[in-house]
Amino acid sequence: KNQVEQSPQSLIILEGKNCTLQCNYTVSPFSNLRWYKQDTGRGPVSLTIMTFSENTKSNGRYTATLDADTKQSSLHITASQLSDSASYICVVSAYGNKLVFGAGTILRVKS
Amino acid sequence: NAGVTQTPKFQVLKTGQSMTLQCAQDMNHEYMSWYRQDPGMGLRLIHYSVGAGITDQGEVPNGYNVSRSTTEDFPLRLLSAAPSQTSVYFCASRRGPLEGNTIYFGEGSWLTVV
């Protein structure tokens, strides 16, 4: 069964600290993996897209990694800001236009 | 550049009522989709369209209808609202197949069925 599991479910960190969010998947055949940021009350916004051959991709303070062998991805946030408080969603695409969404990790950055 | 626009933002319905959630995109995207987001779960696909005049069912289509008469618009109709349809609904669009194409989401429509 195609599944995307994210951990932790929620996380609280202090402003300025780094954090790493995890995504494990069983989607097959794998096409690409995306990370989205969803602010409270808003729609998801794309952060990164990675294909099978890419193992790192950055977008400002956000760095995503992908290990296609172990079917794991992580999203690392550097020097967190209050505006990073959001839900972060991992989405895996299978060939054949199928998307599988994780339930998301809720991040709260405190001052 | 508006992107994907959804209306209404909030709606309360009584059980058995019908309504339409509107979705419009101004990016000339072929692919459009409707998702629902429930607490503790990933987004689930309701219906999708790969072009004007073409629609298909997603993972959770029961109780919903769609049509795609133009490239820009993709309305979602609730035929007879049920409390189980209380959810947040997102419309999304992209240019073409999933490989390499960014998916753009609307701001969401919060629906409560009482």
Chai-1 contact restraints between the chains, C-beta under 6 A:
chainA,res_idxA,chainB,res_idxB,connection_type,confidence,min_distance_angstrom,max_distance_angstrom,comment,restraint_id
A,S31,B,E99,contact,1.0,0.0,6.0,A-B,restraint_1
A,R42,B,E107,contact,1.0,0.0,6.0,A-B,restraint_2
A,G43,B,F90,contact,1.0,0.0,6.0,A-B,restraint_3
A,G43,B,F105,contact,1.0,0.0,6.0,A-B,restraint_4
A,G43,B,G106,contact,1.0,0.0,6.0,A-B,restraint_5
A,G43,B,E107,contact,1.0,0.0,6.0,A-B,restraint_6
A,G43,B,G108,contact,1.0,0.0,6.0,A-B,restraint_7
A,P44,B,F105,contact,1.0,0.0,6.0,A-B,restraint_8
A,S46,B,T102,contact,1.0,0.0,6.0,A-B,restraint_9
A,S93,B,L98,contact,1.0,0.0,6.0,A-B,restraint_10
A,N97,B,L98,contact,1.0,0.0,6.0,A-B,restraint_11
A,F101,B,G42,contact,1.0,0.0,6.0,A-B,restraint_12
A,F101,B,L43,contact,1.0,0.0,6.0,A-B,restraint_13
A,G102,B,G42,contact,1.0,0.0,6.0,A-B,restraint_14
A,A103,B,G40,contact,1.0,0.0,6.0,A-B,restraint_15
A,A103,B,M41,contact,1.0,0.0,6.0,A-B,restraint_16
A,A103,B,G42,contact,1.0,0.0,6.0,A-B,restraint_17
